[in-house]
Amino acid sequence: MGSKSFYITTPIYYPSAKLHIGHAYCTTIADSVARYHRLAGEDVFFLTGSDEHGQKIQEKAEAQGIKPIEYVDKIVAEFQKLWDMLNISNDDFIRTSQKRHEKVVQEIFRRVYDKGDIYKGAYKGLYCTPCESFWTELQLDENGCCPDCGRPVKEVAEEAYFFKMSKYADRILKYIEDNPDFIQPVSRRNEMINFIKQGLDDLCISRTSFDWGIPVPIDEKHVIYVWFDALTNYLTPIGFLDDQEKFNKFWPANVHLVGKEIVRFHSIIWPCILMALDLPLPKQIYGHGWLVVDGSKMSKSLGNVVDPVELINKYGADAIRYFLLREINLGQDGNFSELALVQRINADLANDLGNLLHRTLNMVGKFQKGEVLAASGRSEVDESLIADAMATVKTFDEGMAGMKISTVIKAVWAFISRANKYIDETVPWALAKDVNKKQELANVMYNLVESLRIISVLIAPFMPTTAERIWQQLNMPTSFADVRLDDIKTWGGTPAGMHIGEAQQLFPRIELEKEDAVPAAKEKKKDMPKQDNTAKDDEITIDDFGKVKLQVVEILEAEPVPKADKLLKLKVNTGSEVREVVSGIAKHYEPTQLIGKKVILVMNLKPAKIRGVVSHGMILAASNGDELEVVSVDMPAGSVVK
């Protein structure tokens, strides 16, 4: 018995135009799931590809005076280049124009025809001659004309072959009802049940009005139409016709990942075709949501179609992958905005992850000449860090198996924050000054390097390049390609006595063009709430308190203000922007201790210039005699304090 197999597919994309960020999102999800299953030691087959036939492509090619295959070749090459840039680890790329696929489609047609489930009939539709397009009544414009060109349509009938889908309606309905996990998320499942209950029509599977497609094997003037050609792509590369052993290993597929608009075809039409072929059904159809851009659905007419190639060139593939996978709960629609992307890069990647690696390597270099010394004994803080690491590995394993990608990433980043906090709790720079604390220091350094070893493996499905770069900077003795999930299920995999590599910046911070901060407008006297004169002098009303806007912010950078021994200049992320704030806490904190802390800021304090630096807000701190501590909370930046 070999290792467990896992087969995941994306939809095959239609090469009528360049791919946008929504396509990149879908393929990145599939890639991260495939990478997780490889990490878990499974035998993975990950498929993506292109759906190349049909009238639309034929017309576009004719308009350019070239053959359809020449037209799609150019666009499909762009698809493949994009997947390369995004670091997509697909095992095969299926093109429906390939000979191997034509053979599969024709064989499937023959088998279903021989079974009596395909018959010849007439395809009736409303036809627009200038556009060469069929429309349904519902698609016509308000004048009953072609929605594309506005000219009249005429009813035509075209001879066609039909698949008896209606025959399988009861069987597929029962299957969906008996297998609650078959369609995910649940909202899509309910839509499909209702759709089938309204009655299934037979499916038109051939056309004669164009010839860019796979010929019907029993009737060459017909070409096989859309879904019968497109959906069967999932069978071709796993050996449906030519490698029975491979086919038995990978079929049924574990997951068909699709956009929500094509769940119906995958969870109703596709299973009916498979039932007609007496093949098992895929284990799961997962419908992901759409990416909206700054709040509106991507469309060419709005001009808000985001080109992933430009983004990758600007920010790097790993940052884009991280943002898409973290920001959007799988199954729901998600918002894409470049500003939010830059903020994630700065806060999560440059600050949380980049800083942890940089601080750790610098300290091992400075305090122990770059050598990772053996750990001996554990403090309570050490125990808690280790327990957190092991719990995170477990959450990762269970969450990724259930495709809860965004939740998993948040858990991994919570551990990254925990490791950053561990530095502040153990204060290694103080330990380094005490000759009796050598072992304690060695333990802290070991625990940080080991945490980073584990983190590098945990981020590998999402950010494969960064994961490997961390591994190399740590200078781990084994090859990253050979690492498996089992290697991080126990603490202590970093060998003592090894020397760390050279620290390099993972993600440089990206400076946002800051709008000049607008000083708070002077309040007009008449807008002030009437004072309740019975109030005591030091009492305030709820209206007074309501004027103070308090918000959680994350400290991104901290540095001393020149010639001012009490002041620190802080850069904070408010959740929607980066601000500069001056705070009189320099006597109580080393700048590095503050980085990553979530503190409370008075947001609407009038900006003031302090020692040449304009401060936009005030950090809350509590003091008692000579002691002072900033008020910190464990809530995301942008949370409102009330």
N, C-alpha and C positions, 0 to 999 in steps of 0.2 A: 504493500500500500504506500503510494507516494504521498507527498504533502497535499493538503487540502487545496482544492482549486477555487478560483474566484474570477468570474467573468463580468465585466462592467462595460457599458457602451454609452456614448453620447448620441444624440440624433446625428444624422448625416446632414450637413448644411448645404443649402441651395446656392450654387455659384452664380447668382444673377448679379451680385454686387460684392463689394468688399465686406468682410466681417466687421461687426462692431463690438463694443465692450460687453454686450449681453451674451454674445457667442463665447467670448473669452471667459466670461463668468461660468458658463455651463461646463466648458471643457476643463477649467481649473478645478471645479468641484470634483469631477470624475477623476482627474489626475491625482488629487490629494487622497481620495478614497483608495485608488489603485496603489499609490505609494504606501499607504498605511498597511494594506493587506500584504504587500511584499515584505514590509518591515516585520509583520507578524509571522513571516516564514511561509506564506501561502504561495501557490503557483498561480500567478495572475495573468489574465489576458484582458487587455484594455484596448478597445476599438473606437476609432472615430473615422470620419470620412466625408464624402460629398455625394449629393443626390443630383445627378447631372442631366436627366432626360426631360422631355416635355416641350410643349408648344412655345412657351415663353422664351426658353433658351434658343430654340430654333429661330424664332423671329428676331431676337437680339443679334444672333450671328448673321442672319440674312441682311439685316440693316447695316452691318459692318462689312458685308461682302466676303465673309469668311465661313468656313464650315463650322458646325456646332462644336465639334471636338476641339478645333483650334481655339474657339471662344472660351470653352471651359478649361482647357489646359492652362491658359494664362492665369485665370482666376484661382484655380485649384493650387497652382504653384504658390500663390500668395497665401492661401490657407496654410499650406505646409510650412511656409516661412514663418508665419505668425506662431504656429504651435512650437516651432523650434525656438523662437525668441522667448516664448513663455515657459520654456523648459517642460513641455508636455511629454510624458513618457509612454505614449501609446505604442502597443506592440504591433499594430497593423493600421493601415489607412486604406479603407475600402472606397473605390470609385465605382459607381454603378455603371460606368461606361466600360469597365474592364471585362475582358473575355470570360474570366473565371466567374464573374457574377452573372453574365448572360446565360451561361450554362445552367447555373442554379435556378434562375428565374424560369427558364423554359422547362426544366425538369419538374419544378413545383407546379407549373401550369398543367403539364401533362398528367401528373399524379391526381391533381384535384379534378381535372376534366374526366379522367378515366373513372373516377369515383362517382361521377354524375353530379358534381357540385358546381359545374360551370355550364352555362347555356348561352345561346345566341339570342339577342333581342335587339331593341332599338333604344339608342340614347337620345332622349328628347331634351332640347334645351333652347333657350332664346339666344340667337346668334347675332353678333355684330360683325358684318363682313369686313369693314375697314380695319377693325382691331383684331379680327380672327379670334374672337373670344366668346365663350359660352357664359351666360349669366342666368341666375335664378330670378324669379319674380321679385324676391326680397332685395336683390342686389341692384335692381334698376333705380335710376334717379326719379325724382318726383314727377317727371313727365313720362315715365315709363320707357325711358331711353337708356342707351349704354352709359354706365356711370363713368367710363373713361373719356369718351369723345362726345357724348351727348347726342349721337345720331340714332335713328330708329333701329330696333332690333327685329329679327323675324324668327318665327319658330321653325326650327329644322330638326329633323330626326336623322340620326346617323346610326348605321348598323354597329352593334358592339357586343362584346361578350360580358356576361354578368356572373358574379360569384354569389352562390346562394347563401348569403350571410344570415338571412332571416331564419334559416333552418337551425342555426346555432344560438339563437337569441336566448332560449330558456337555459341552455347549458352554461353560457357565459354569465348570465345573471346569477345563476345558482353558485357558480364558481366565485364570483366577486363577493356574494353574500357569505359564503362559507370560509373565505380566506381574507380576514380583515386586514392583513398586512400587504395584500397584493397591490393595492393602489395607495400611495402615500402622497401628500398628507391626506387626512380623513376628509377634508372639505372637497377634494377632487373626487374621492370615492363616491360620496353622496350624489354629486353631479352625474356621474356615470350611471349609477343605478336608475336615476330618474330618466336619463336619456334612453336607456334600453327599454324601460317600461312604456315609453311612448311608442314603441314598435320599431324594429330594425328593418330598413329596406335592403334589397339585394344591392350589391356593389358593382358599379360599372368598372370593368378592369381592362378595357381595350378601346382604342380610338383609330379612326382611319384618316382624319383630316390633317395629320402631320406624320412625318416618318422618323423623327429623332427619338428613337426608343428601341426597346428590345422586341424583335418580331415575335408575334404569336406563333408557336411552332407548328400549329395545324392550319394556319391561315395567314400567309405572309403579308397580305395587304393591311393587316391590323398590327398596331404596336401595343405592347402591354403598358397599362396606364398607371401612373403615380404609385399608389400605396402597395400594389401587388409587387411592384418593382423595388420600391424604396424600403419597405419594412423587412423584406427577406434578406436585406444586406447583412443582418446580424448572423445569418447562418453561413454565409459564404466563407469568411476567413477562418472559421474554426473547423473546416473540413467536412461540411455537410455532404459533399459529393466525393471527396477524394481522400479522406482520412478519418475512418470511422472511430478509431481509438481517441483521436483528438476531440472529435465531435462529442463522444460520450463523456469525455472528461469535463468539457466546458458547458455543454448544454444540459439543462436550461440555464439561461443567463441569471446571475444573481440580481443585477440591477440594470434596467434601462433608464438612464437619467434623461429626462426630456423637459422642454419648456411646457408650461401649463396649457398652452394653446393646442398642443398635439397629444395630450394625455388620452383623448378620446380614441384616436387612431391606434395608439399603442395598447390601450386596455380593452378595446372592443374589437376593432377590425383585425388586429394582429393575432389575438387569441383565437378568433374564429378561423383564420387561415391555418393556424397551428393545429386546431382541432380537426380540420379537414385533412391535415397531413398525418394525423395520429401522433403528433409530437407533444411532449410535455410543455406546459406554459412557463414563461419566465417567472422567477420567484417574486420580482417586485418591479412595478412601474413607479418611478419617483418624479412627480411634477414640480419642478422648481419655479419660483416666481420670476417676475420681470425686473429688470433694472430700470428705474426711472432716473432721469438726469435732472438734478436740482428740482425735483418735484413733478416733472412731466414725462410722460412716456416718450421714448426715443422715436423720432420720426424724421424722415428726410425733409418733409415740408417745414418742420419747425427748425431744421438746421441744428438739432442738438444731438446728432449721432456722434458718439465719442469713438475716435479711432484708437484702438489699443496700441498700435505700432508707435504712434507719437508718444503715448504715455510711457511705454516701455523705454523708448529712447531717452525720455526726460528723467524718469525716476528709477528705472531698473525693474526687471520682471518680478523679483521677490516682493518688492514693496506693493506692486499692483496686486499680486496674488494674495498677500496678507490682507490688504484692505478689503478685497472682494469677499474673501472667506470669513473674515471676522465681522464685517459690518452687517452682513445680511443673514437673517435666520433662514435656513434652508426651507423652501416651501412658500415663504412669504415674498412679497415684492420688496425691493430694497432701493435705497436712493444712492446714486453716485454723484459726488461732487468733488471737484479737484481740490477745493479748499479743505474739505474733510480728509481727503487723502494726504495732503501735506501735513495736516495736524497729527494724523496717525503716525506718519513717518517720524515726525519730530518727537512726539510724546512716547510712543510705544517702541519704535525701532531705534532711533538715535539715542533717546534718553534711557528708557528702561533696560532694553537688551544691550545696546551698544555700550552704555555706561558700565553695566555689570561686568562685561567682558574686559573692558579697558581698565577699570579700577582693579579688578582681580589680578590681571596679568602684570600691571604696574607694581602692585604690592608684592607679589611673589618675586618679581624681578628685584625690587628695591630691598625687601626685608630678608630674602633667602637666596639671593644671587640666582634667581630663576629656577631653583630646584623645588619640586613638590616633595616635602618631607612626610614621613609616615605619621598617621594620626594615632594618638594613644589616649584613651579615656574620652568621655563625653560629658559636656555640661548640659544643663536643662535646655538651654537655647539651642545647642547642637542637636539634641534629641528631637526638639520640636521642628527644626529645619529638615531633618532626615525623615521624620514622619510625614511632613508636608510633601517632600519629594516623592515618597513612595505612594502616597494617596493620589498625587497628581498623575503618576504613571498609570494607576488603576483607572482614574477618571478618563484619561486619554484613551486607554484601551477599550473601555466599555462604550465611551461616547463615539469614537470613530467607527466602531462596529455598527453602531446605530445611526451613523451619518449625522450626528449632532455636532457639525463642524464648528460653528460659531461658539457654541458653549464650551467645546474643548479648548479652542484658542484662548478664550477668556480665562479658563482654568490654568492653562500653561502660563499666561501672562501674570496671573495672580501669584504663581510660584516665583516668577522672575522678580516681581515686586518684593516677595517674601525674602528672596536671596539678597536683594538690595538692602532691605531692612536689617537683615542679619549682620551686614557690615556695620550699620549704625549701632546695633546692639552690642557687638563684640569689640568695637573700637580698636581695630588692629594697629593703628598708628600709635596708640598708647601702649599696647602690649609690646610693640617693637622697641620701646624705650626701656623696658624693664627686663634685665638679663635673666631674672627668675621665671619669666613668662614665655620662655622660648617654645616649650611644648604646646602651651595654650595657643600661641601664635601659629605654630605649625598645624594645629588642628583646624583653626579657622581658615587658613589658606587651603588646606586639603579639602575641607567641606565646600569651599567656594568653587574650586576647580572641578570637584566631583558634581556639584550642582550644574555647572556649565556643560559638563560631559552629557549629563542626562537631558538638559534643555536642548542641546544641539540635536539629539535624536528625536525629541518630542516635536521640534519645529520642522523636521525633515519633510513631512508630507506637504507642508504649506510653503516652505521657503527652502527648497533643496540646495540652492547655491550658498545661502547664508549659513545653513546648517553645516555644510562641509567646510566653509571658511572658518567657522568657530572651532571645529575639530582640528583643523590645521594650525590655527593660532595656539590652541592648547598643546599641540604637538603630540597628540595621542599616538601610541605606537602601532595601533591596528589601522587597516584601511577602512575608510568610512563606508565604502561600498559593501563591506562584509558585515556591517553592524546590523543586529536584529533587535527586536523589541525585548527579547529575553535578556539581552545584555544590560538593560537598565532596570530590570525588575528587582535587582538586589543592589543595595548601596555598597560602594567600595570598589568599583571597577577601575578607578584611576590607579595605575601602579605607582607606589612610592619610589622616590629616587629619580623619577623622570624629570627632564628639563622642559620648561614651557617654550613655546615659539614666540615669535615677535608680534606685539600688539599692533594691529592696524585698525583704522576706523571702519566700522561696518557700514554705518549710514551717516554721512555728513548731514548736519542740520540744514534745513532749507529756510532761508530768510524770506518771510512774506513781506511784500510791499505794505508797510503799515500806513493806514490812513492816518492823517494827523488827528490826534485825539482832540475831540471837541470839548472845551471846558464846559462844565455843567452850567446850564443857563441860570441866570439869576432869577430866583423865584419872585413873582410879582406878589406884592403885599396882599392884594385882594383874594388870591388863591389860597392863602394860608387858612387852615381850619380855625374856627372860632375857639378861643381858649375857654375851657370851663374854669371860671374864676375861683371856684371852690377848691380846685386842686391845690395841694401843697406845693411849695416852691420846687422841690426836687422830684415831683411826680410827673410822668409824661402820659399822654393819651395814646391809645392804640394807633391813632393817625400819625402821631409823631414817630412812633416806632416803625410804622409802615413805610415811612419815607427812606429808611435805611435799607439798601439792597445788599444782602449778604449772600455770598455764593462760594461753593467749594472750587478751589483752583489747584492746579498741580505745579509745583516749582520745577522748572526745567533747567534753569541755570542760576548760580549764585556766585557773586564775586565782591570783594571789598570795594567800597567807594574810596578813591584815593584821598589821602589826608583827612580821613574821618574814621577814627578807630571804633566808633560805635555802629557805623552804618554798613549795611550790605545792599548791593543792587541785585534785585531778583528779576528773572524773567519767568512769568507764570502763564500757564495755559488755562483760559477760562472756560474751555469747551467750545468757544466759537472764535476766539482770537488769542493772540499772544500779547501780553502787556508787560511793561516795566514798572516795578514798584521798588521804592526805597524803604528799608525797614531797619529800625535801631536795635538789631539783635546780634550784632557782630561779636559782642563779648561772651555770648552764650552758645554760639554755634560755629563749628567749622563749616565753610561753604559746602564741602562735599556731603556733609550730614543732611543737608536740606534737600538735596536733589531727589526728586521723586516723591517728596512729601505732599500730601493733600491737605491744604490749609484753608482757612476761611478769610475771604477778602471783602472789605467794604467796597462795593463795586462803583457806587455813585458819589464817591467823595470827589470834591473839586480837585482837578490835577494841580499839583504844587511842585515848584522847582526847589530841589534840596541839593545843595553842593553841586550845582550845575547839571543835576539829573532830574528830568521831569518824572514825578511819581504819580501813577494813575491808580490810586486806591491805597488801602491800608490793611496790613495783615493783622489778625487778632492774636493776642498773646495773653497769657495769664502770668501775673507776677506775685511773688510773696517775699518781701524783704529783698535780698540780693538775687533770689532765684527767679528765673523767667523761662517759660516754655511756650512755644507757639501752639495754638489750638489746632490739633490735626485730627482728621476723621478718615474713615475708610469708605469713601463714597467717590463716584466718578466726578471728574472736573465738570462744572456746569450745574451740579446739583444745587438747588436753592435752599438756603438756610432760613427758616422762619420760626 
